Amino acid sequence: MFSVLKQFFAANALRLMALSAILATVAAVIFGARQAGRSAERVDNLTRQIKGVQRAEKIRRAVDGDYRAGRVPDGVRRFYID
């Protein structure tokens, strides 16, 4: 039995190495694409967070300017914290 396996591997060594290389390449491409997708999702989430922070900062600056100018209605003024 061992001699049969030895003969098979000796005769087909190059084919097995080529098949192994192809499978390894396909696996690397698949896992690389998966990682790229995760990175793209992280960038999207970070961009969304940055836009939210910028919007909140813009609102805060507008409220601060109105508050300092005395133009904030009483209903808003009680929720404003210096």
C-alpha positions in Angstrom: 0.0 0.0 0.0 2.8 2.4 0.9 4.6 1.7 -2.3 1.5 2.5 -4.4 1.2 5.9 -2.7 4.9 6.5 -3.1 4.7 5.8 -6.8 1.5 7.9 -7.2 3.1 10.9 -5.5 6.4 10.5 -7.4 4.6 10.4 -10.7 2.3 13.3 -10.0 4.4 15.6 -7.8 4.5 18.5 -10.2 0.7 18.3 -10.8 0.0 18.2 -7.0 2.3 21.2 -6.4 0.6 23.2 -9.2 -2.8 22.3 -7.9 -1.7 23.4 -4.4 -0.3 26.7 -5.7 -3.6 27.4 -7.5 -5.7 26.6 -4.5 -3.5 28.8 -2.3 -3.8 31.7 -4.7 -7.5 31.4 -4.9 -7.8 31.3 -1.1 -5.5 34.3 -0.8 -7.6 36.3 -3.3 -10.8 35.4 -1.5 -9.5 36.3 2.0 -7.9 39.5 0.6 -11.2 40.6 -0.9 -13.0 39.9 2.4 -10.4 42.0 4.3 -10.8 44.8 1.7 -14.6 44.7 2.2 -14.2 45.0 6.0 -11.8 47.9 5.6 -14.2 49.7 3.2 -17.0 49.2 5.8 -14.8 50.7 8.5 -14.1 53.7 6.3 -17.8 54.2 5.6 -18.6 54.1 9.3 -15.8 56.5 10.1 -17.0 58.9 7.4 -20.5 58.7 8.7 -19.3 59.5 12.3 -17.2 62.4 11.1 -20.1 63.9 9.2 -22.3 63.5 12.4 -19.7 65.3 14.5 -19.3 68.1 12.0 -23.1 68.6 11.9 -23.3 68.6 15.7 -20.4 71.1 15.8 -22.0 73.3 13.3 -25.3 73.3 15.3 -23.3 74.0 18.5 -21.6 77.0 17.0 -24.9 78.4 15.7 -26.5 78.0 19.1 -23.5 79.5 20.8 -23.6 82.5 18.5 -27.3 83.0 19.0 -27.0 82.5 22.8 -24.2 85.1 23.1 -26.2 87.5 21.0 -29.3 87.0 23.2 -31.4 85.6 20.4 -32.2 82.2 21.9 -35.8 81.6 22.8 -36.6 80.8 26.5 -37.6 77.2 25.7 -34.2 76.5 24.3 -32.3 78.6 26.8 -33.2 76.4 29.8 -31.6 73.4 28.1 -28.4 75.2 27.2 -25.5 74.4 29.4 -22.4 76.7 29.4 
